Amino acid sequence: MKNKQYESVWDAIEDTPEEAESMKLRANLMLALKQRITNGHLNQSQAASLFGVTQPRISDLMRGKINLFGLDSLINMAAVAGLHVEMSIQDTKAFVPPKATYPEATNHTP
């Protein structure tokens, strides 16, 4: 039996490549926000006030509860924290579009 190798842990544990990509982006954003809070010596209440969220929300962020955060909310928090977010898109494999299917034409003559 050969061990399968993955580029990231998310590729290994998520069901689809789409979910893995989303988790990678969210994880990176959460790490950047945690670093901003830690490096700024902010307590959770101060961070919550700055980001416009509740203290329990910051607690979830600091404890890495990734499933509770969507990309939109993390990007919004990053912007408020003074972080610039960029996304890099790379072509990883050849794209073959599915063949188009058309309904069979019928001749209707009056």
N, C-alpha and C positions, 0 to 999 in steps of 0.2 A: 504494500500500500504506500503510495507516494503522498507526502504532505503537500497540500496546496499552499502557495504563498500569495499574500495580499499586499497591496501598496500601503494600506492603512487598516487599523483595527475596524474602522467603520465599514470598509469593504467586506470584512470577514463576518461581521455580526448583523448587518442590515440585510433585509430580504431582497431589496432591489438596488441597482446602481443609483437610481434617483434618490432614494432615501439616504444612501451612503453619502452622496454629494451634499445633500442638505445638512446632514449631521456634521460633516467636515467644516462647512461654512459656519454653522452655529457654534461649534466648539471653538473655532478660531476667534470669533467675535466675543464669546464668553471669556476666554482667556485674556484677551486684550482689555476688556472691561474690568475684570478682576485685578489685573495689573495696574490699571489707572486708579482704581479705588485704593489699592494697597500703597502704591507709590505716592498718591496724594494724601496719605494718612487720614483718609475719610472713614468715619464710622458708618455703620449701615444707615442710620437715620440721616446723616448728612448726604450720603450718596443717593438715598431715596428722594430727598428734597431736590437735589441737583437734577436727577433724571426724571423727576415728575412721576415717580411710582411709589408704592408703599414699601415700608421697611421689610415686611415679609417677602416681598418680591426680590429685594436685594439679597436677603438671606438665601433664597432659592438660587439666585445667580452665584453667590459665593460658595454654595455647597455643590454647584455643578449639576443642578437638576435640569439638564438640557432639554428634556421632553416638554418642559413647561414654557419654553420660549420659541417663538417663531422668528424667522429672519427679519421681518419688518420691525418688530419691537426691539430686537437687538441692534439693528442698524440705527434706529431712532435714538436709542440710548447712547450708542457710540458717537453719533453726531453731537449730541448734547455734551458729551464728555470731551469734545474737541478732537475726536479721532476721525480721520479721513478713511473712508472705506472704499476700496477698489476691488473689482472682481476680475480674475484672469480666466479666460476661456481658451481651452486648448483642444484641438481635434485629436481624439485618442484612437479612433478607428474609422475605417471607411464607412460612409453612410450610404446605405442602399434603400431608397424609398420604396415603400410597398407598391405593388402594381395596382393601378387604379382599376376599379371594377365599375362597370356601367350596366344599368338594367338593359335587358334585351329589348331591342327595338321591335315594335310591332307595327305592322301595316294596317292602318284603319282606313278603309276606303268606304265612302258613303254609298 
